[in-house]
Amino acid sequence: MASRADPPPVQGTVALIGGTGDVGGRLVRMLVDHTAARILLISRSGVGSGDRVEALRFDIAGKDAVGKLPLGATVINLTEATPPTIAVEVVRKGGSFLETSASPNYVQALKQEVTGVGGPGTAVLCVGAAPGLSTLMAAELVRAKGAVAVDIGLELGMGRHYGRAATEWFIDALGRPYWLSGPENTILRPGDLRRSFAFVRGTRSRPALGIGFTADGITEYRKSARSVRVRTFVAIDPPFVTRAVGTLLRLGLGPALARRKRGVTRVLRRLPETGQAHARIVVEAQSPEGILAASHHVAAGDQAEVTAAMILATIRALPAADRPMPGVRTIIDLLTFAEALEALRHLLPRMAIETWSTGVKGERP
């Protein structure tokens, strides 16, 4: 595929809420290297400064937080401590609000509030690696195959300690029941669903546990009115960690872990690092006949790097001021799977990114 011309450089102001964390630090470096934007880091600590980087110290959940955000800025939300009303005001005043959360309830609350108020700005959901890259992979298969069901498998390597916020989110998700997206309309507990995925080409499948992830953006390409069942599973590499977490969930300890997520996170971050740091995504689509119709696979490096690069790719794909895209959108309105891969390889030239597909036109051998 021929490379697209580089998009015009991002200018204006990019504000990162929760930008002092794991993903935020990587995104700041990419913004400095690849854009001409003014960069604002919003946090309660007020930490962070440097070339074109300014720190703003205030509580994003405070009553006067909205007034401290610059008008027309591109706002990246990296924390679920941000009230949905912040997104409402950014969109109402003509800015762009990019949401990275995977939590279904949080995303739905934000979506409903922004839709209810409206405005000339844009809110983009499902920005990042998962959701984000995984959303694009699934949406493409739904469009190409008319899939009635999609299974998404995510594998994270424990080659390094992930950021505190990401680790706390995962521990909290282990105790949070969720609605299964699709016609079943069923509430499940984490770990109720289990299956295996071949995350690495030519290797045995590895176990993964069902967890609640937002499915926004995946069903939009389906032509029929029948909803698509979307299930998301998470695996930890090495696999014995996945099995250990599965045992805890089987014993009904998910809610207890979630209540103690901060303490559990502190313990986990003191444990030795094991294996490699990587992110692997598998998406499998099921045809109306009930068989596996096609799949997409991505094996890449550090998840935080991939997430930061996907955020920047989405920022660069935002429409120009003379071509507004008002309201609530998802990443599929801005990027395709192929464009996302091209952006990742451009922004992460030293990262090995392997992709392959089955059952789709032009699949890689």
Protein Blocks (a to p, Z undefined) as FASTA:
>chain_A
ZZdddddddehjdddehilmmklmmmmmmmmmmmcbdcddddfkopacdehiacddddfk
bmklmmmpcghiacddfbfkbcfklmmmmmmnopacddfbfbfklmmmmmmmmmmnopjb
dcdehiajbgcjlmmmmmmmmmmnopabdcddddddfkbccdfklmmmmmmmmmmccdde
djkopacdehkagcdddfbghiacdddddddddfehjlmmpmbfbdcddddddddddfkl
mmmmmmmmmnopmmmmmmmmmmmmmmmmmpccehjaddddddddddfkopafbdcddddd
dfklmmmmmmmmmmmmpccfklccedjddfklmbcfklmmmmmmmmmmmbccddddehia
hiaZZ
